[in-house]
Amino acid sequence: MSDYPQQWKDLAKSIKEKSDWCCNKCGRTCLRPGEKSITDQPRAYNLQVHHWDRNPSNNRLENLISLCSACHLSYHRGGRGNISPGQLSLFDSFNF
């Protein structure tokens, strides 16, 4: 059984749209659904939605943040985060 809600895809898409398909950590522009990678631009990054508290059942908007695949992987690697609560508060303007 998954801890993700049934409407997870719609919720994740709305978080990504609010960030204008950019990583909230590094600012990298990511591919939108159906968009093809342009070979002369290194933009083959997928945007993912991260749970700040690492609890996939906590889908409060203030617990969700858009991260590119590289930043998301980096965050989870080693059990330490690369986003501080102070940095996360900078994104309150996105109305998560």
Helices and strands as residue ranges (DSSP letters): H 8-18, E 47-51, G 61-63, E 64-68, H 69-76, G 77-79, H 85-89, G 90-94
